Amino acid sequence: MARNKTHKVITAGLLVIEAIYPRAERPDSDRARAAKRKASSEAQKRLNARHSWEKLERLAAANYRPGDLWVTVTYDDDHLPQSRKEAEARFDYFLQKLRRERGRMGQKVVCISNTEHKHDHEDYFQNRRWHHHFFLNATGDDFELIRRCWIYGDNIEIKRIRLDKENTFEALARYMCKEAPDKVGLHPWRYTRSTIQQPEVDTRRVDSDEQIRIPRGALLLQDERGESVYSKWRVVKYLLPGWDGSAVRAKHRAGKKRR
């Protein structure tokens, strides 16, 4: 059977974005070739990370799991920065202290952060003061350590990451990218380059009857399709089994039994 389709899979931790689309072949008529190229282009558009939040969604999914941390820290009046440069320097100092403390315990820091100041938050941030949101890998006794290392105020919000239809990496990534950059071309988020993992991409040619098979227990987030007389394509996005934190709970129970 002719291998006249492309199957592309982007794997970012529990997040998978998978697509099947046609390849234009020499025996195709001009009309069929044009239709297949259009179908391929449409699928590729949906696969490409065109926006900052899409890149962040995949990077976050590649590095964090349910039970890891989503943290927001802000400044009290005595430590309020006067500029982005000053705010980011203070956040870098916080990360330095956190790395040092975790390093003593043989643990690393995996962090993706952004710095904001243009919006009000009715519960936590008033008068558009500088603040930081960040993803952080959980290691155990994190809450007290974060509070000890953040020396610029007591206004700290720490949540465990949980995933479902509404709570997704996309939702968190969009939230982190909601503010327009201060300057054109300025990236809205940063990450610890030495510890971050990149998503994996696999592309291969497949038979014309190849289908996308979503694993049992996966959570389907998106399913887009297109079809014409000469071609069809499909792009799906889903979370692998374990998205509900069951793997984390099983690991925790196994650790208790060993003790």
C-alpha positions as a printed Julia matrix, in Angstrom:
259×3 Matrix{Float64}:
   0.0    0.0     0.0
   1.3    3.45   -0.92
   2.7    5.52    1.93
   1.02   8.69    0.75
   0.17  10.3     4.11
   2.21  12.04    6.78
   1.68  11.24   10.45
   3.18  13.85   12.79
   3.16  13.59   16.58
   4.26  16.28   19.04
   4.68  14.85   22.54
   5.04  17.27   25.45
   4.8   15.24   28.65
   1.14  14.28   29.03
   0.11  16.53   26.13
   0.02  15.04   22.64
  -0.79  16.87   19.4
  -1.21  14.42   16.55
  -1.98  14.92   12.86
  -2.47  12.93    9.68
  -2.53  14.71    6.34
  -1.96  13.78    2.67
   1.2   14.03    0.61
   1.07  15.19   -2.99
   2.36  12.45   -5.31
   3.58  12.56   -8.92
   0.74  10.39  -10.29
  -1.84  12.84   -8.86
  -3.69  15.13  -11.22
  -3.02  18.87  -10.94
  -6.33  19.3    -9.1
  -5.6   16.46   -6.69
  -2.08  17.77   -6.01
  -3.43  21.24   -5.29
  -6.08  19.84   -2.93
  -3.54  17.71   -1.06
  -1.13  20.61   -0.67
  -3.94  22.74    0.7
  -4.94  19.99    3.16
  -1.31  19.59    4.23
  -1.0   23.34    4.75
  -4.18  23.47    6.85
  -2.96  20.65    9.09
   0.47  22.23    9.46
  -1.09  25.53   10.49
  -2.77  23.79   13.39
   0.4   21.94   14.33
   2.67  24.99   14.3
   3.05  27.01   17.49
   2.19  30.36   15.93
   1.57  32.28   19.14
   3.56  32.75   22.32
   0.91  30.98   24.4
   1.06  27.89   22.12
   4.83  27.63   22.6
   4.41  28.09   26.33
   1.62  25.49   26.51
   3.87  22.84   24.97
   6.92  23.79   27.03
   4.92  23.71   30.27
   3.32  20.37   29.41
   6.76  18.9    28.63
   8.03  19.79   32.1
   5.16  19.63   34.59
   2.6   17.13   35.82
  -0.43  17.21   38.11
   0.89  17.98   41.58
   3.57  20.4    40.38
   3.17  24.05   41.3
   1.62  27.21   39.86
   2.81  30.14   41.95
   2.14  33.88   42.08
   4.29  36.25   44.13
   4.01  40.0    44.53
   5.73  42.78   46.43
   4.85  44.69   49.54
   5.19  48.48   49.53
   8.69  48.41   51.0
  10.09  46.28   48.15
   8.06  47.5    45.17
  10.26  47.6    42.01
  10.36  50.68   39.82
  10.96  48.88   36.52
  10.78  45.53   34.76
  14.55  45.24   34.93
  14.48  45.65   38.7
  11.56  43.24   39.12
  13.24  40.53   37.05
  16.54  41.02   38.91
  14.73  40.42   42.2
  12.98  37.36   40.82
  16.35  36.03   39.61
  17.7   36.49   43.13
  14.73  34.52   44.47
  15.53  31.69   42.0
  19.18  31.81   43.06
  18.19  31.31   46.7
  15.75  28.54   45.73
  18.42  26.73   43.66
  20.87  26.93   46.55
  18.38  25.52   49.05
  17.22  22.73   46.74
  20.81  21.98   45.69
  21.66  21.11   49.28
  18.97  18.42   49.06
  20.05  17.19   45.62
  17.01  18.7    43.92
  16.81  20.94   40.87
  14.67  23.93   39.92
  12.58  23.73   36.76
  10.9   27.11   36.34
   8.97  29.0    33.65
   8.04  32.53   34.72
   6.63  35.82   33.54
   6.56  39.32   34.98
   3.44  41.49   34.86
   2.29  44.92   36.0
  -0.42  46.19   33.61
  -3.58  44.77   35.15
  -5.41  44.76   38.47
  -6.34  41.58   40.29
  -9.3   41.98   42.61
  -8.03  39.44   45.15
  -4.26  39.69   45.13
  -2.85  42.62   43.2
  -3.93  46.21   43.46
  -2.79  49.36   41.66
  -1.15  47.33   38.9
   1.9   46.52   40.99
   4.67  44.27   39.67
   4.19  40.55   40.24
   5.37  37.21   38.89
   3.58  34.02   37.86
   5.61  30.83   37.5
   5.46  27.09   37.02
   7.73  25.15   39.39
   8.49  21.47   39.78
   7.34  20.09   43.12
   9.89  18.32   45.3
   8.1   17.8    48.61
   8.37  20.5    51.27
   7.96  23.35   48.76
   5.48  25.72   50.36
   7.64  26.76   53.3
  10.76  26.92   51.14
   9.13  29.27   48.63
   7.88  31.51   51.41
  11.35  31.56   52.96
  13.09  32.42   49.7
  10.63  35.12   48.6
  11.79  37.97   50.81
   9.84  40.79   49.13
   6.42  40.37   50.7
   3.9   37.97   52.2
   1.45  38.03   49.28
   2.1   34.56   47.85
  -0.34  32.2    46.17
   0.7   28.57   45.65
  -1.5   26.02   43.9
  -1.03  22.43   42.8
  -1.46  21.92   39.07
  -4.52  19.86   38.24
  -5.81  19.01   34.79
  -9.29  18.55   33.34
 -11.36  19.98   30.49
 -11.31  23.49   31.94
  -7.96  23.43   33.75
  -5.4   22.85   31.02
  -1.88  23.91   30.14
  -3.46  26.01   27.4
  -5.54  27.94   29.94
  -2.5   28.63   32.14
  -0.35  29.56   29.14
  -2.96  31.98   27.79
  -3.2   33.56   31.25
   0.57  34.05   31.41
   0.59  35.66   27.96
  -2.37  38.0    28.49
  -0.29  41.17   28.81
   1.18  42.8    25.72
   4.98  43.14   25.99
   6.4   46.51   27.03
   8.37  46.54   23.77
   7.77  44.9    20.41
   9.64  41.6    20.24
  10.05  41.26   24.01
   9.3   37.69   25.08
   6.59  37.57   27.78
   8.07  34.58   29.6
  11.44  33.09   30.58
  12.65  29.67   31.69
  15.58  27.9    33.36
  17.4   26.74   30.23
  19.71  24.26   31.97
  16.85  22.17   33.4
  14.0   22.54   30.91
  12.91  19.74   28.56
  11.72  20.46   25.03
   8.73  18.71   23.39
   9.53  15.76   21.1
   8.48  15.7    17.44
   8.14  12.56   15.33
   7.23  12.64   11.63
   6.83   9.61    9.36
   5.21   8.51    6.14
   2.28   6.14    6.58
  -0.2    4.13    4.52
  -3.34   5.76    3.18
  -5.52   3.86    5.68
  -3.54   5.01    8.75
  -5.76   6.45   11.49
  -5.14   8.41   14.68
  -5.88   6.2    17.67
  -6.43   8.05   20.91
  -5.39   5.9    23.91
  -8.08   4.62   26.25
  -8.28   6.86   29.29
  -6.92   9.91   27.43
  -8.71  13.25   27.68
  -9.59  14.67   24.26
  -9.09  18.45   24.13
  -9.39  19.23   20.43
 -10.36  17.38   17.25
 -10.28  19.22   13.91
 -10.87  17.7    10.48
 -11.09  18.77    6.87
 -12.14  16.79    3.84
 -12.48  17.31    0.08
 -12.97  15.03   -2.91
  -9.23  14.42   -3.11
  -7.96  14.64    0.42
  -8.68  14.83    4.13
  -6.74  15.74    7.23
  -7.17  15.48   10.99
  -5.45  17.14   13.96
  -6.17  16.13   17.56
  -4.9   17.32   20.9
  -5.27  15.18   24.01
  -3.84  14.41   27.43
  -2.43  10.93   27.96
  -3.78   8.59   30.67
  -2.55   9.89   34.02
  -3.78  13.44   33.26
  -6.0   13.26   36.35
  -3.03  12.75   38.66
  -3.67   9.03   39.16
  -0.02   8.2    38.38
   1.13  10.68   41.04
  -1.25   9.2    43.61
  -0.15   5.64   42.74
   3.51   6.62   43.14
   2.73   8.23   46.51
   0.93   5.09   47.72
   3.8    2.87   46.56
   6.27   5.06   48.45
   4.22   4.7    51.62
   4.14   0.91   51.29
   7.94   0.72   50.83
   8.41   2.71   54.02
